[in-house]
Amino acid sequence: MMKKFENIINQIKSMYGKERDFIPLHEPKFVGNEKAYVEDCIDSTFVSSVGKYVNDFEDKIVEYTGAKYAIAVVNGTAALHLSLIVAGVKSNDIVVTQALSFAATANAIGYIGAQPYFIDVDMKSMGMSADALQAFLNEVEMQEGTPIYKPTGQRVGAVVPMHTFGFPCEIDKLVELCDQYNIPLIEDAAESLGSTYKGKHTGTFGLMGTYSFNGNKTITCGGGGIIVTNDEECAKLAKHLSTQAKMPHRWEYNHDMLGYNYRCPNLNAALACAQLEQLESFVENKRSTANEYAEFFNTIDFNFITEPENSRSNYWLNAILLDSEDDRNQFLEETNDNGVMTRPVWGLLNRLQYFPNALHGNLDNSIFIEKHLVNIPSSVRL
C-alpha cells in the first residue's frame, strides 16, 4: 500500500544511507581524540572530579563562547538547578519559563520548591515569547525593589527561557524586560551550544546560562553539563556549591553551606574536550544537512522550520510542521515503522502531573506546535 509520506522517508534514507536498517534521531560521533583522552585520563587514575580535563573543559568553553567563567557539572539539569540557587531563587518563588520545553527545565525549578509559571513561545523560534513575558510582567509590581506577582503575592525569582532545538529565541528582548523588573534571567541553552544570536553565543546573554552534553546533544560526554557566566561571584559560588561546599584544606573536611555532589568527573570531561575540538565542524555539518532538508521540503511545499532572523542555529534537531494532528500521527507511524526514527515535541509542561493547577498564560502557539510538530533525523553525517 502506498505510504502517504513515502517520498519523505526515501529522502531521509538517501541522506543517511539506504542500507541502514535504522536511522536514529540523533546519534553521537566519536571521530577525534576521544579514545586517546579517555585512556590518558584512566592512566592518570584521576577519573573523578579532580583532574586536568575538568579545568581544560571549562577553559575550552570559555574560549569558545566568550563567557568569562565556566563551571563544569554532572549534567544540564544540575547546571540549571545550581544556577537557580546561585541566582537566589527560594521556595515558593515564581519562576517564569516556557510551556514548550523538556521536563528538566521545570524539574530544576521544582527541586527548589519554587512554582513555575508557564508562558507561550514565538512561532518562529519556538522559544519564549517576549510578548508573553510582557503580558506576565504587566501583573508584576515592584515592592521595595522586589518583583511581586500581584494575583498571588509571590516573589518572582527568575525567568528561564529555553532555546528550542538550538533555535535562538529573541533573548535580548527578554533580558531587557527582566532588567526593568530586577529579575535574573537564566538561559536554558541545553540544546543550543554553537548557536548564536546577533553574533553572540546563546547562554551568554543572561546572568547565567547552562549547556547539556547528554548523549543526544550536538557534542556529548555521556552526561555532563556546564554553567557559564560573566559574574565572578556567581561563578565562585556555583563552583563551591558543586563540590559539596567543602572549604579548601589539604586534609580537613569542613563545609560552610548546603552543597551538592555536582562537579563533573574528569573521565567525562576528557571526552568533552575531544568533542569540543570538533564542535564547529559538527555545527557546519548539521547546517549543511538542514539546507539539504530545506531544499527538499520546499519542492513538496512542506513546512520545514528554519533559523529565525538574526540567528545562526546549530540545527540540533530539525523539525517540520504537519497540516493536522492526524497527519502528524500518521507521519510518526509511517516513519518509525520503516526504520526512520521521528518523534513529536514534548507534552506541554503545564500538564505535568506533579505541578497540579500549574499557573500559565495564554499558550496558543505552544498548543499548535505540540499538535503539529515532528522532529526528523539530525545526526552529523560523515
N, C-alpha and C positions, 0 to 999 in steps of 0.2 A: 504494500500500500504506500502510495506517495506520502512522504512526510511534508508537512507544511513548511518546515524550516530546514529542509534537506540542503538547500544551497548554502545556508549559513554554516551548517555542520561540515559540509565539504570544504568550505573556505578555511575554517579553523583547522581542520585536519591537514589541509595543504600547507598551512603556515607552520604547523608544529610537527608534521611528519605523519603521512598517511599510514605508515607501517606500525605506528604506535597503537596498542590496544586501548590505552587510557591516556587522556590528556588532562593533567590536573589543572586546577585553577591557578595556582602559583606555587612553583617548586624552587627550592634554593639551588644555587650553582656554586660549586667549590672548584675553582679552576686556577687558583693562585697559590699563595703561600700558606694556606690553611693548615695542611698537614705538617709542614715544617715548623710553624709557630706553635702548634699544639704539642708536637713532640718535644720542642725546646722547653715548653712550659712543664711538661711531665718530667723531663730530665732535670729540671731545676728543683723539683719537689715542691715548689710553691704553686699549688693548684687551687688554693682557696683565695681569700680576699686580699692577701698580701702578695705582691709580685709586680714585676716591671710592666707587664702588659696592661694592668688596670690603669696605671698612670699614662701609658702610651695611648690607650684607648681614649682617655679624656683629652689628652693633648691633640690627638688627631681630630676629634670632634670640634674642639675649639678652633683649630686651624681651618677646618672645612666650613663651619657655619659662621665664623666671625664673632661668636659669642665670647665673652671674656672668661667664663668659667664653665666647667662641665663636671658633673658628679655621676659616676657610673654605679648603677644599682642592678638588682637581680632581674627586673622585668619592667615593662612600661607601666603596668598598673601600680607597682610600688613607687615608680617615679612620680606618678600623678598623686598618689596618696601622700607621699612625703612633701611634695610641693604645696599641697593644700595646707598641711600642718605648718610648714615654714611661713606660708602667707598669712597665718593667724586664724584660719577657719576653725570655728568651735562648734561643739554640739548645739543643735537647734538653729544654727545659722541657715540662711537660704543660700544655695549655690546655684546660679543660673547656668544651664547647659542646654544642648540641643536634644530634641527627642530622637532624631535620626543619628544614632551612633551605636557603637558596640557597647555591651553591658558594662565593660570595665570602666568606662567614663563615669557612669552612675555609681558603680560599686565603690570606687575610691571615695566618692562623696559620702556614701553610706557608712564606710568604715569609721568615719569621724563622728557619726551621729548627726551630721548635717542633713538638711532637707533639699533635695534637688527641685528646681523649678524648670520645667521643660518648655523651650520655645521653638519656633519654627526655623526652617532653613531657607536659603535662597534656592530657586530652581536651577540657576546656572552652576553655582559652585557646590551645591548640596551641603554647604557649611552654614554656620549660624548666620541668621539674617540680622543686619544692622537695624532694619525697620522693626523687627520683632523685639530686639533688645530695647530699642527706644520705647516701644509700647509698654514693656515691663517697667522701665525706669520712670515712666510717667506716673507710676503708682508708688514711687520711692521718694521719701523726703529726708533731708539731712537734719539730724538732731544732734547738736553739739559735735558736728564733724563726722557723725556716724550715719551711714545709709540705712534707712529703716523701710521695710516693705509695709506700707500703711494698712493693707487689709488684715494682716496678721500680727503686726508689731515686731516682726523678727528682723534681726540684722542681716544685711546682705553681705556675705563673707567673701565671695569671689564670683567671677564669671569664667566659664570654661568652654570655649569654642573648640571644635574638632575639625581638622582639615580632611574632609571625607574622601577616601580613596586616593589621597595625595593631591586633590584639587584645592588650592589655597582659597580660603574664604576672604572676604574684604576685611582683613584683620586690622588694618589701620583705622577704619571707621569704628570698629569695636573697641579698640584701645582708647580712641578719643572719647567715646561715650563713657567708658569706665573711669577715665581720668576726671571727668566732670563730676563724678559721684564718689570719688576716692575709693573705688572698688578695685582690688587687684585682679588682673587678668592672667590666667594660666592657660597656655596653649596645649591642647592635646594634639601633638604633632606625631602621634604614634605611626601614622601611615604615610607621612609626607617628608621624610628625610630625603633631601635632594631637590625638593620643590622650593620655588622662590616666588615672592610677590613683590612687584615693583623693584626687582633686583636684590631683594633681601630674603634670607632663608626663613622659611616658616619655623616657628619655635623660638625666634629671637625678637619678637615684637613685644610680648608681654613681660610681666615681672619675671616669669619663668616659663620654660617650655619643656615638653617631655617627648622622648622618642622611644620606640619599641624595636627590639631586634628579635622578635619571635620568628619561628621557623618559616612563616609565610610572608615575611616582610621583604622589601627590596634587597636588603642585606640582612644577614642573620648571624647570631652566635648561639643558636639553640633557644636561648631565652634572652635575658639582658635588656636593660633599659638605661636611659641617661636623662639627667636634668641639665638644662643649660640656662644660664642667667648672666646678666651684666651687673648684678648686685652682689658685692663681695660678702656682705653679711648673710644674705640668703644662701650663698654658696657654702660658707663656713658652717652654718647651722645644718644645712642639708647633709653635708658630709659627716658631721659629728653624729647626727641622729641615725644615719645609715650604718654606723659602726657601733650600735648599742650604746651610744653616748658615753663611750669609755674615755676617761681622761688620759691624756698621754703620760705614760710612765714606762720605764723599762721592765718592771715586773709586777707592780701593784695593780689591782683591779678596783678602780673607783669609777662610778657612773653618776653624773650630776643631773641627768634628765631621764625621762622615759624614752629609751631608744629602740631601734629596730634592727633586725638582722637583715639589712637590705643591701649591703655592699656587694658589688659584682665580683664573682670569683675570677681569679686570674686565668683559669682554663677557658672560661667563656670569653674573656677579654682578648686572649690570644687569637681566638677565632675571629672576633670582631675586628681586630687590627688588620688581619689579612683581607677580610671582606671590604673594609673601608678603602683599601688600596684600589679596589675595583668599582667603587660606588659610581663614579661619574660615567664610566664606560657602561655600567649596567643601566643607568638612567637614560643615556643616549640610545642604548639598545631597545629599551622599553618604549621610548618616544618614537622610535622608528616603527615598532610594531603597531603603536597607536595610529600612526599616519597611514599604515597599510590598511588597518581596520577602517579608518575614516574614509579612505578612497573606495573601499569595497562597499560599505554601508551606504555611501552616497549614491552608488549606482543602482541600489534597490530601494532608495527612498526610505531609509530606516534611520531612526533617531539614535545615533551614536554620540555619546557625550564627550565633548572636547574641553580643553582647558579654558577657564574663564579669562576675561580681559585682564591685562597687566600681570599675568602669571606665567610661570613655567612649571608645569606639573611633572612629577616623576611617573605619572600614569601607573601607580601601584596596582590598582585593579581597573581594567577597562569595564565600561558599563554601557548598556543600551536600555532604552525605554520602549516597552511594547505598547501596542494600541489599547489593550484592555487587560484586566486581571486574568480573564480566561486565556488570552493569548500568552500571557506571562507563564501561566501554569502549564500550558501545552508546550511552550518552548523549553521549560525546565525538564519536563518529562522526556521530550524527544532527544534533547542533547545528552542528558545523563544516561538514557537508555542506549545511546550509541557511542559511549566511551568518551564523551566530551563533558568535563565537569563544569557545571554552571551553578549559580546559587542566587537566591533572592537577597535583597538587602535585609538587614536585621529588623526584627519586630521593634516597633517604637517603644522607647524606654519608659514612657509614661504608663505603659500597661504591665510593667514588671510586677509580679505578684507581691514582692517584698517591699514595694512602695505603694501600699493601698491609698487610694484617694490622692494620688500624686497631683501636685499643683502644676498647671500648664496653661499656656496661652493658646491662641489660635494655631492649629497645626495643619492647615490645608495642604501646604506644599509637601510636608513630611508624609502625610497620608497618601497623597498621589504617588510620590516616589516609592513608598512601601508597596503599593499595589501594582506598579508598572515596571520597576527596575530589575534587571538581571545583570550580574557580573559574569564576564566571559574570560577564558584563559588569558593570562597576562604575564607568564614567566619570561625571564630573559631567554632569548633564543640564541643558541650557539651554532 
